[in-house]
Amino acid sequence: MSNLYSGLETPHRWTGGDGSAGLKSGKTLIKDLVPHQPNTVIVGIVITKQSIHTFPDKRNPGAQRFNFSFTVRDSPSDYINITCWGSEMHIKKIFQTFKICDVVELRMCQVMTKQGEQDEKWKPWTPSQYHVNMSEAHSDVALYSGWDYTDYTSLAHVPLRPPNDYYTLSDILANGTTLEGSHINILAAVRDMTSKTGKPLKMCEVKLMDQSCSSFVLLIWDEELIDLAQTWTPKDNVIFAVDVKVSFDTYRNSMVATCDQKSIITTNPDCREAHQLYQFAQRIQLEEPSFLEDGSCDDVEQLTQHKQKQEVGGATFSCILFAILTSLDIDEGVNGPVAFRCTACKYHVQEGSMACSNKNCISKEFSCEPHFDLRVSLSDCTGTISGVRITGQVAMELLNKSTPQEFLEMGDSDRTELKASLQLERFKVYCKCVIPANEQRKPTVRVLSMQIADPIEVVKNLSDASATASNP
């Protein structure tokens, strides 16, 4: 994930003597923190982050104080809660400096001993006996990119709890209301996602699955976690959700899980159980998605307009297009649309790599596997949409049922011939568009299914569109 400098005119980093950002020495490990230690500097990856809160300032009647909390981690076993305090302008500026999975450097921290359970009533549990306060007058937070930056980013995939410390989805459903209000851990694959927006509410509904249950709902209300969820891909991402609250939802007539202030989510945890769940998710075939009339679109122009209308909302919507494949660059470069990932942890790696870039990968003998990741353009009489993503089984079906390895073995003339047979062909395309809650990210359009369009169905679609245009 890229760094975010929203709200800052200049990237807020410190530069060491050799020109690299951050400090090469002088950092205090979380496990070595002691109260009232002067000039404390902490570096760690942000594993969760909460929204800004405001409350009356007891020292200045009529004034308001602002704060927000986040949690940083600097080793597989050590993480700690941080709270920033200050004026509205200062807190909003610091809040926009970083997001979940960024690596930050904290200077002039005040280390405090926890005051019993009250300290973590509205925050995640941490193994440290301390928490950290940061003041506007003395402390500072900045993005970190020192020489050991990747040591911290690799922690993003290390589970926070033992890999077997979780409930299966069927266990949650079976226990029912006996778990009402409990905070539990869940390991599951992402099946689907939808977002609902409004003023002032925003919510993301994630449907999870595992070997025991085909669909279970996880609700996310916090904008920072919604931003994280918008990076997930159905079937391709497994999550380890720690301390999510389970309850019975009368509307759905079922148990659901909800992320609250205590929850932390690890994406693609690097453990055997998660790897097995990923393999399971890759094997199963999900039924064709339901495309609702509400918010649906049937041409490129409507899809583009719908994206623009929803761009600030964090919405997800589906549509069906009858479109011509106008760009399919499968004959460019050595590998064309084929990328590579580690066979053990599924990290993306460069072809020819001798080792996995994930330092916590459990594989003793590194190997990588190819997979399809196409970007195409789709056009109809109303316009063109570029950068549409096609992956997995859909890509294999499109490319004449070729596996990634078979495609790599194709000669240039075979690739060109395959491209010629597909380009300018009209397809019926089932798409899903994800509008990220984070305004810095671009909307993405993913193909869920596509096949050569039936000419009769195309004519009917054009006729219906023409009738709608003449009778709005």
Secondary structure, DSSP 8 states (H G I E B T S, - for coil): -----TT-SS----B-TTS-BS-SS----GGG--TT-TTEEEEEEEEEE---EEEE-TTSTT-EEEEEEEEEEEETTEEEEEEEEE-HHHHHHHHTT--TT-EEEEEEEEEEE--GGGGGSSS---SSSEEEEE-TTT-EEEE---TTHHHHHGGGGS-SS-TT-SB-HHHHHHHGGGGTT-EEEEEEEEEEEEEEE-SS-EEEEEEEEETTEEEEEEEE--HHHHHHHTT--TTT-EEEEEEEEEEEETTTTEEEEE--TT-EEEES--SHHHHHHHHHHHHS--------STT---SHHHHHHHHHHHTTTT-EEEEEEEEEEEEE--SSTTTTTEEEEETTT--EE-TT-SS-S-TT---SS--EEEEEEEEEEEEETTEEEEEEEEEHHHHHHHTTT--HHHHHT--HHHHHHHHHHHTT-EEEEEEEEE--SSTTS--EEEEEEEEE--HHHHHHHHHHHHHHHH--
